[in-house]
Amino acid sequence: MDPRVRLLLKLISEHNLSEPFDSTEPSKWLGLSEPYLLRLFHRELGKTVRRVLMDVRISKAAQLLKASATPIKQVASECGYSDISNFYRDFKIVHGITPKEFRLTMLANIGQPYPFFHHKAVSDNREHVPTIVERPLDIPS
């Protein structure tokens, strides 16, 4: 992996998620234009900086929802979301269910290994329902 991309990933992972992330400074430190750094990042990882940041934020949100009774609105805020609707949308994109459904599922599965969700078509009515599968998060480290 390109060391410049590795550095940007490290900055994202160490970033205070409740604050907006700005790639302007890292691009200056690296002597690259911001658009070039973002293209390089996408080419190396197949994901945009925004998507990786969303994955990291939602991963932290899932940990908070599982480990505490913190209100969902506060979890969203702690993970950098000022708009609860955007938080719900992004959470559902990543996990296939809402934060509330996730928390209820976690409570129902206390003592079980940490599950992750994906959509699976049900053959009889073709609805998409979340199913639990064991797999690691797809977040670069």
Contact map, one row per residue, 1 for C-alpha under 8 A:
111011000000000000000000000000000000000000010000000000000000000000000000000000000000000000000000000000000000000000000000000000000000000000000
111111000000000000000000000000000000000000010000000000000000000000000000000000000000000000000000000000000000000000000000000000000000000000000
111111100000000000000000000000000000000000000000000000000000000000000000000000000000000000000000000000000000000000000000000000000000000000000
011111110000000000000000000001000000000000000000000000000000000000000000000000000000000000000000000000000000000000000000000000000000000000000
111111111000000000000000000000000000100110010000000000000000000000000000000000000000000000000000000000000000000000000000000000000000000000000
111111111100000000000000000000000000000000000000000000000000000000000000000000000000000000000000000000000000000000000000000000000000000000000
001111111110000000000000000000000000000000000000000000000000000000000000000000000000000000000000000000000000000000000000000000000000000000000
000111111111000000000000010000000000000000000000000000000000000000000000000000000000000000000000000000000000000000000000000000000000000000000
000011111111100000000000000000000000000000000000000000000000000000000000000000000000000000000000000000000000000000000000000000000000000000011
000001111111110000000000000000000000000000000000000000000000000000000000000000000000000000000000000000000000000000000000000000000000000000001
000000111111111000000000000000000000000000000000000000000000000000000000000000000000000000000000000000000000000000000000000000000000000000000
000000011111111000001000000000000000000000000000000010000000000000000000000000000000000000000000000000000000000000000000000000000000000000000
000000001111111000000000000000000000000000000000000000010000000000000000000000000000000000000000000000000000000000000000000000000000000000001
000000000111111100000000000000000000000000000000000000000000000000000000000000000000000000000000000000000000000000000000000000000000000000000
000000000011111110101000000000000000000000000000000000000000000000000000000000000000000000000000000000000000000000000000000000000000000000000
000000000000011111100000000000000000000000000000000000000000000000000000000000000000000000000000000000000000000000000000000000000000000000000
000000000000001111111000000000000000000000000000000000001000000000000000000001110000000000000000000000000000000000000000000000000000000000000
000000000000000111110000000000000000000000000000000000000000000000000000000011111000000000000000000000000000000000000000000000000000000000000
000000000000001111111000000000000000000000000000000000000000000000000000000000010000000000000000000000000000000000000000000000000000000000000
000000000000000011111100000000000000000000000000000000000000000000000000000000010000000000000000000000000000000000000000000000000000000000000
000000000001001010111110000000000000000000000000000000000000000000000000000000000000000000000000000000000000000000000000000000000000000000000
000000000000000000011111100000000000000000000000000000000000000000000000000000000000000000000000000000000000000000000000000000000000000000000
000000000000000000001111111000000100000000000000000000000000000000000000000000000000000000000000000000000000000000000000000000000000000000000
000000000000000000000111111100000100000000000000000000000000000000000000000000000000000000000000000000000000000000000000000000000000000000000
000000000000000000000111111110000000000000000000000000000000000000000000000000000000000000000000000000000000000000000000000000000000000000000
000000010000000000000011111111000000000000000000000000000000000000000000000000000000000000000000000000000000000000000000000000000000000000000
000000000000000000000011111111111100100000000000000000000000000000000000000000000000000000000000000000000000000000000000000000000000000000000
000000000000000000000001111111111100000000000000000000000000000000000000000000000000000000000000000000000000000000000000000000000000000000000
000000000000000000000000111111110000000000000000000000000000000000000000000000000000000000000000000000000000000000000000000000000000000000000
000100000000000000000000011111110000000000000000000000000000000000000000000000000000000000000000000000000000000000000000000000000000000000000
000000000000000000000000001111111000000000000000000000000000000000000000000000000000000000000000000000000000000000000000000000000000000000000
000000000000000000000000001111111101100000000000000000000000000000000000000000000000000000000000000000000000000000000000000000000000000000000
000000000000000000000000001100111111100000000000000000000000000000000000000000000000000000000000000000000000000000000000000000000000000000000
000000000000000000000011001100011111110000000000000000000000000000000000000000000000000000000000000000000000000000000000000000000000000000000
000000000000000000000000000000001111111000000000000000000000000000000000000000000000000000000000000000000000000000000000000000000000000000000
000000000000000000000000000000011111111100000000000000000000000000000000000000000000000000000000000000000000000000000000000000000000000000000
000010000000000000000000001000011111111110000000000000000000000000000000000000000000000000000000000000000000000000000000000000000000000000000
000000000000000000000000000000000111111111000001100000000000000000000000000000000000000000000000000000000000000000000000000000000000000000000
000000000000000000000000000000000011111111100000000000000000000000000000000000000000000000000000000000000000000000000000000000000000000000000
000010000000000000000000000000000001111111110000000000000000000000000000000000000000000000000000000000000000000000000000000000000000000000000
000010000000000000000000000000000000111111111111100000000000000000000000000000000000000000000000000000000000000000000000000000000000000000000
000000000000000000000000000000000000011111111111100000000000000000000000000000000000000000000000000000000000000000000000000000000000000000000
000000000000000000000000000000000000001111111110000000000000000000000000000000000000000000000000000000000000000000000000000000000000000000000
110010000000000000000000000000000000000111111100000000000000000000000000000000000000000000000000000000000000000000000000000000000000000000000
000000000000000000000000000000000000000011111111000000000000000000000000000000000000000000000000000000000000000000000000000000000000000000000
000000000000000000000000000000000000000011111111000000000000000000000000000000000000000000000000000000000000000000000000000000000000000000000
000000000000000000000000000000000000000011101111101100000000000000000000000000000000000000000000000000000000000000000000000000000000000000000
000000000000000000000000000000000000010011001111111100000000000000000000000000000000000000000000000000000000000000000000000000000000000000000
000000000000000000000000000000000000010011000011111110000000000000000000000000000000000000000000000000000000000000000000000000000000000000000
000000000000000000000000000000000000000000000001111111000000000000000000000000000000000000000000000000000000000000000000000000000000000000000
000000000000000000000000000000000000000000000011111111100000000000000000000000000000000000000000000000000000000000000000000000000000000000000
000000000000000000000000000000000000000000000011111111110000000000000000000000000000000000000000000000000000000000000000000000000000000000110
000000000001000000000000000000000000000000000000111111111000000000000000000000000000000000000000000000000000000000000000000000000000000000000
000000000000000000000000000000000000000000000000011111111100000000000000000000000000000001000000000000000000000000000000000000000000000000000
000000000000000000000000000000000000000000000000001111111110000000000000000000000000000000000100000000000000000000000000000000000000000000100
000000000000100000000000000000000000000000000000000111111111000000000000000000000000000000000000000000000000000000000000000000000000000000100
000000000000000010000000000000000000000000000000000011111111100000000000000000110000000000000000000000000000000000000000000000000000000000000
000000000000000000000000000000000000000000000000000001111111110000000000000000100000000001100100000000000000000000000000000000000000000000000
000000000000000000000000000000000000000000000000000000111111111000000000000000000000000000000000000000000000000000000000000000000000000010000
000000000000000000000000000000000000000000000000000000011111111100000000000000100000000000000000000000000000000000000000000000000000000000000
000000000000000000000000000000000000000000000000000000001111111110000000001100100000000000000000000000000000000000000000000000000000000000000
000000000000000000000000000000000000000000000000000000000111111111000000000000000000000000000000001001000000000000000000000000000000000000000
000000000000000000000000000000000000000000000000000000000011111111100000000000000000000000000000000000000000000000000000000000000000000000000
000000000000000000000000000000000000000000000000000000000001111111110100001000000000000000000000000000000000000000000000000000000000000000000
000000000000000000000000000000000000000000000000000000000000111111111101001000000000000000000000001001100000000000000000000000000000000000000
000000000000000000000000000000000000000000000000000000000000011111110000000000000000000000000000000000100110000000000000000000000000000000000
000000000000000000000000000000000000000000000000000000000000001111111000000000000000000000000000000000000000000000000000000000000000000000000
000000000000000000000000000000000000000000000000000000000000000111111100000000000000000000000000000000000000000000000000000000000000000000000
000000000000000000000000000000000000000000000000000000000000000010111110000000000000000000000000000000000000000000000000000000000000000000000
000000000000000000000000000000000000000000000000000000000000000110011111011000000000000000000000000000000000000000000000000000000000000000000
000000000000000000000000000000000000000000000000000000000000000000001111111000000000000000000000000000000000000000000000000000000000000000000
000000000000000000000000000000000000000000000000000000000000000010000111111100000000000000000000001100000000000000000000000000000000000000000
000000000000000000000000000000000000000000000000000000000000000000000011111110000001000000000000000000000000000000000000000000000000000000000
000000000000000000000000000000000000000000000000000000000000000000000111111111000000000000000000000000000000000000000000000000000000000000000
000000000000000000000000000000000000000000000000000000000000100110000111111111100000000000000000000000000000000000000000000000000000000000000
000000000000000000000000000000000000000000000000000000000000100000000001111111111111001000000000000000000000000000000000000000000000000000000
000000000000000001000000000000000000000000000000000000000000000000000000111111111100000000000000000000000000000000000000000000000000000000000
000000000000000011000000000000000000000000000000000000000000000000000000011111111000000000000000000000000000000000000000000000000000000000000
000000000000000011000000000000000000000000000000000000001101100000000000001111111000000000000000000000000000000000000000000000000000000000000
000000000000000011110000000000000000000000000000000000001000000000000000000111111100000000000000000000000000000000000000000000000000000000000
000000000000000001000000000000000000000000000000000000000000000000000000000111111111011000000000000000000000000000000000000000000000000000000
000000000000000000000000000000000000000000000000000000000000000000000000000110011111000000000000000000000000000000000000000000000000000000000
000000000000000000000000000000000000000000000000000000000000000000000000000100001111111000000000000000000000000000000000000000000000000000000
000000000000000000000000000000000000000000000000000000000000000000000000100100001111111100000000000000000000000000000000000000000000000000000
000000000000000000000000000000000000000000000000000000000000000000000000000000000011111110000000000000000000000000000000000000000000000000000
000000000000000000000000000000000000000000000000000000000000000000000000000000001011111111000000000000000000000000000000000000000000000000000
000000000000000000000000000000000000000000000000000000000000000000000000000100001011111111100000000000000000000000000000000000000000000000000
000000000000000000000000000000000000000000000000000000000000000000000000000000000001111111110000011000000000000000000000000000000000000000000
000000000000000000000000000000000000000000000000000000000000000000000000000000000000111111111000010000000000000000000000000000000000000000000
000000000000000000000000000000000000000000000000000001000100000000000000000000000000011111111100000000000000000000000000000000000000000000000
000000000000000000000000000000000000000000000000000000000100000000000000000000000000001111111111111000000000000000000000000000000000000000000
000000000000000000000000000000000000000000000000000000000000000000000000000000000000000111111111111000000000000000000000000000000000000000000
000000000000000000000000000000000000000000000000000000000000000000000000000000000000000011111111100000000000000000000000000000000000000000000
000000000000000000000000000000000000000000000000000000100100000000000000000000000000000001111111000000000000000000000000000000000000000000000
000000000000000000000000000000000000000000000000000000000000000000000000000000000000000000111111110000000000000000011100000000000000000000000
000000000000000000000000000000000000000000000000000000000000000000000000000000000000000000111111110000000000000000001110000000000100000000000
000000000000000000000000000000000000000000000000000000000000000000000000000000000000000000111011111011000000000000001000000000000100000000000
000000000000000000000000000000000000000000000000000000000000000000000000000000000000000110110011111111000000000000000000000000000000000000000
000000000000000000000000000000000000000000000000000000000000010010000001000000000000000100110000111111100000000000000000000000000000000000000
000000000000000000000000000000000000000000000000000000000000000000000001000000000000000000000000011111110000000000000000000000000000000000000
000000000000000000000000000000000000000000000000000000000000000000000000000000000000000000000000111111111000000000000000000000000000000000000
000000000000000000000000000000000000000000000000000000000000010010000000000000000000000000000000111111111100000000000000000000000000000000000
000000000000000000000000000000000000000000000000000000000000000011000000000000000000000000000000001111111110000000000000000000000000000000000
000000000000000000000000000000000000000000000000000000000000000000000000000000000000000000000000000111111111000000000000000000000000000000000
000000000000000000000000000000000000000000000000000000000000000000000000000000000000000000000000000011111111100000000000000000000000000000000
000000000000000000000000000000000000000000000000000000000000000001000000000000000000000000000000000001111111110000000000000000000000000000000
000000000000000000000000000000000000000000000000000000000000000001000000000000000000000000000000000000111111110000000000000000000000000000000
000000000000000000000000000000000000000000000000000000000000000000000000000000000000000000000000000000011111110000000000000000000000000000000
000000000000000000000000000000000000000000000000000000000000000000000000000000000000000000000000000000001111111100000000000000000000000000000
000000000000000000000000000000000000000000000000000000000000000000000000000000000000000000000000000000000111111100000000000000000000000000000
000000000000000000000000000000000000000000000000000000000000000000000000000000000000000000000000000000000000111110000000000000000000000000000
000000000000000000000000000000000000000000000000000000000000000000000000000000000000000000000000000000000000111111000000000000000000000000000
000000000000000000000000000000000000000000000000000000000000000000000000000000000000000000000000000000000000001111100000000000000000000000000
000000000000000000000000000000000000000000000000000000000000000000000000000000000000000000000000000000000000000111110000000000000000010000000
000000000000000000000000000000000000000000000000000000000000000000000000000000000000000000000000000000000000000011111000000000000001111000000
000000000000000000000000000000000000000000000000000000000000000000000000000000000000000000000010000000000000000001111100000000000001111110000
000000000000000000000000000000000000000000000000000000000000000000000000000000000000000000000011100000000000000000111110000000000111100000000
000000000000000000000000000000000000000000000000000000000000000000000000000000000000000000000011000000000000000000011111000000000111100000000
000000000000000000000000000000000000000000000000000000000000000000000000000000000000000000000001000000000000000000001111100000011110000000000
000000000000000000000000000000000000000000000000000000000000000000000000000000000000000000000000000000000000000000000111110000011110000000000
000000000000000000000000000000000000000000000000000000000000000000000000000000000000000000000000000000000000000000000011111001111000000000000
000000000000000000000000000000000000000000000000000000000000000000000000000000000000000000000000000000000000000000000001111111111000000000000
000000000000000000000000000000000000000000000000000000000000000000000000000000000000000000000000000000000000000000000000111111000000000000000
000000000000000000000000000000000000000000000000000000000000000000000000000000000000000000000000000000000000000000000000011111000000000000000
000000000000000000000000000000000000000000000000000000000000000000000000000000000000000000000000000000000000000000000000011111100000000000000
000000000000000000000000000000000000000000000000000000000000000000000000000000000000000000000000000000000000000000000000111111110000000000000
000000000000000000000000000000000000000000000000000000000000000000000000000000000000000000000000000000000000000000000000110011111000000000000
000000000000000000000000000000000000000000000000000000000000000000000000000000000000000000000000000000000000000000000011110001111100000000000
000000000000000000000000000000000000000000000000000000000000000000000000000000000000000000000000000000000000000000000011110000111110000000000
000000000000000000000000000000000000000000000000000000000000000000000000000000000000000000000001100000000000000000001111000000011111000000000
000000000000000000000000000000000000000000000000000000000000000000000000000000000000000000000000000000000000000000001111000000001111100000000
000000000000000000000000000000000000000000000000000000000000000000000000000000000000000000000000000000000000000000111100000000000111110000000
000000000000000000000000000000000000000000000000000000000000000000000000000000000000000000000000000000000000000000111100000000000011111000000
000000000000000000000000000000000000000000000000000000000000000000000000000000000000000000000000000000000000000001110000000000000001111100000
000000000000000000000000000000000000000000000000000000000000000000000000000000000000000000000000000000000000000000110000000000000000111110000
000000000000000000000000000000000000000000000000000000000000000000000000000000000000000000000000000000000000000000010000000000000000011111000
000000000000000000000000000000000000000000000000000000000010000000000000000000000000000000000000000000000000000000010000000000000000001111100
000000000000000000000000000000000000000000000000000000000000000000000000000000000000000000000000000000000000000000000000000000000000000111110
000000000000000000000000000000000000000000000000000100110000000000000000000000000000000000000000000000000000000000000000000000000000000011111
000000001000000000000000000000000000000000000000000100000000000000000000000000000000000000000000000000000000000000000000000000000000000001111
000000001100100000000000000000000000000000000000000000000000000000000000000000000000000000000000000000000000000000000000000000000000000000111
